Amino acid sequence: MSRRVWIFDLDDTLHNASAHIFPVMNQCMTHYIMQTLEMEEAAAQQLRQHYWRIYGATLKGLMRHHGVNPHHFLAETHAFLTDDMVQTTRNLRQLLNSLPGRKCVFTNAPRVYAMRVLQVLGIADCFSLVFSVESSRFHAKPSVRGFQLLLRQLRCRATDCTLFEDSLPALMTAKRLGMRTVWISRRLHKPNFVQYRLPHVLALTHCTLKKAPHPFPC
């Protein structure tokens, strides 16, 4: 049995969340900040973006600086999701099933949201673990602590893992820990902590990364 562990981010990695989901999610988060912190829209939007840049997740800043209840925040800001907002991708299930070893999802999203997206994509049963932001005890990516909790639950070494991500800060943490790093992006410039760049996850079908025991460019 292969020791390899394939770790996938969810939004903008396994599916295109930027098209229909992120614009609505950002509006919901801004509205939540407006109501909770009694701020005008422009200031709330600026604060949301600031915390996302600093911490990699708006929630972490709200918890740290404003005592926001994470469960309430996640429930209020992810309730908008409908099945038709999720863009499905042909052959994604076939690709995942072709990978030797365990597969898991590592997401900053709440579990209810993540499971619904995976079910709409038709790939929920492809993963042995869905590690949501609750699983990380709200140590969202790129926090090292979240990665450590994931590795502990997987009972594996970082060197056994390959992370597929659209977020460069998360990939930087993964590389420091010893994981292989695959950046899902159409941008051509590849930072030195990124070992592979794929324009979309289905490009893995044509990439010998699936079989190689050691890293090399795709």
NORFEN-V455514 format. One record per backbone hydrogen bond with DSSP energy under -1.0 kcal/mol. CO is the residue of the C=O (numbers start at 1). NH is the residue of the N-H. If there is no record, write none. Layout:
BEGIN
CO | NH
CO | NH
END
This chain:
BEGIN
4 | 102
5 | 162
6 | 104
7 | 164
8 | 106
10 | 13
10 | 14
10 | 15
15 | 12
15 | 17
17 | 22
21 | 25
22 | 26
23 | 27
24 | 28
25 | 29
26 | 30
27 | 31
28 | 32
29 | 33
30 | 34
31 | 35
32 | 36
33 | 37
34 | 39
40 | 44
41 | 45
42 | 46
43 | 47
44 | 48
45 | 49
46 | 50
47 | 51
48 | 52
49 | 53
50 | 54
51 | 55
52 | 56
57 | 61
58 | 62
59 | 63
60 | 64
61 | 65
62 | 66
62 | 68
63 | 67
69 | 73
70 | 74
71 | 75
72 | 76
73 | 77
74 | 78
82 | 85
83 | 86
89 | 92
91 | 95
92 | 96
93 | 97
96 | 99
102 | 6
103 | 128
104 | 8
105 | 131
109 | 133
110 | 114
111 | 115
112 | 116
113 | 117
114 | 118
115 | 119
116 | 120
117 | 121
118 | 123
123 | 126
124 | 127
129 | 105
131 | 107
132 | 136
133 | 138
134 | 137
136 | 139
138 | 140
140 | 143
143 | 147
144 | 148
145 | 149
146 | 150
147 | 151
148 | 152
149 | 153
150 | 154
151 | 155
151 | 156
157 | 160
158 | 161
160 | 5
161 | 180
162 | 7
163 | 182
164 | 9
165 | 184
167 | 171
168 | 172
169 | 173
170 | 174
171 | 175
172 | 176
173 | 177
174 | 179
180 | 163
181 | 196
182 | 165
183 | 185
183 | 198
191 | 194
196 | 183
198 | 185
200 | 203
201 | 204
202 | 205
203 | 206
204 | 207
207 | 210
208 | 211
208 | 212
END
